[in-house]
Amino acid sequence: MGESHVRSHTQRQGEISYIAHPRVWGQGIGTGIGRQLLSRGFGQLRLHRIFATLTRGMSAPPECSPSLA
């Protein structure tokens, strides 16, 4: 349901992506996936910066991204 990718080992930058079916939106599943990916990126992989992008056309709830902050 999610993956992380190291963009630059030198600059310690990574990227995360994940998807959850609209039927489970609002149940905290996407937030849980995002938090696990961020935890792995900053903790285990020791990244300095992690990027995430919301795909246009996907109607994610507006509270989705701030819940990871």
LINSULPE-V658839 format. One record per backbone hydrogen bond with DSSP energy under -1.0 kcal/mol. CO is the residue of the C=O (numbers start at 0). NH is the residue of the N-H. E is the energy in kcal/mol with one decimal. If there is no record, write none. Layout:
co=CO nh=NH e=E
co=CO nh=NH e=E
This chain:
co=0 nh=18 e=-2.1
co=2 nh=16 e=-2.1
co=4 nh=14 e=-2.6
co=7 nh=12 e=-2.1
co=11 nh=47 e=-3.6
co=11 nh=48 e=-1.7
co=12 nh=6 e=-1.5
co=12 nh=7 e=-1.8
co=13 nh=50 e=-2.7
co=14 nh=4 e=-2.5
co=16 nh=2 e=-2.7
co=20 nh=23 e=-2.2
co=21 nh=24 e=-1.1
co=23 nh=26 e=-1.5
co=27 nh=31 e=-2.2
co=28 nh=32 e=-2.3
co=29 nh=33 e=-2.7
co=30 nh=34 e=-2.6
co=31 nh=35 e=-2.1
co=32 nh=36 e=-2.4
co=33 nh=37 e=-2.5
co=34 nh=38 e=-2.6
co=35 nh=39 e=-2.3
co=36 nh=40 e=-2.5
co=37 nh=41 e=-2.9
co=38 nh=42 e=-2.4
co=39 nh=44 e=-2.7
co=40 nh=46 e=-2.7
co=48 nh=13 e=-2.6
co=50 nh=15 e=-2.5
co=54 nh=57 e=-1.6
co=57 nh=59 e=-1.4
co=60 nh=63 e=-2.0
co=62 nh=66 e=-1.2
co=64 nh=67 e=-1.9
co=65 nh=68 e=-1.2
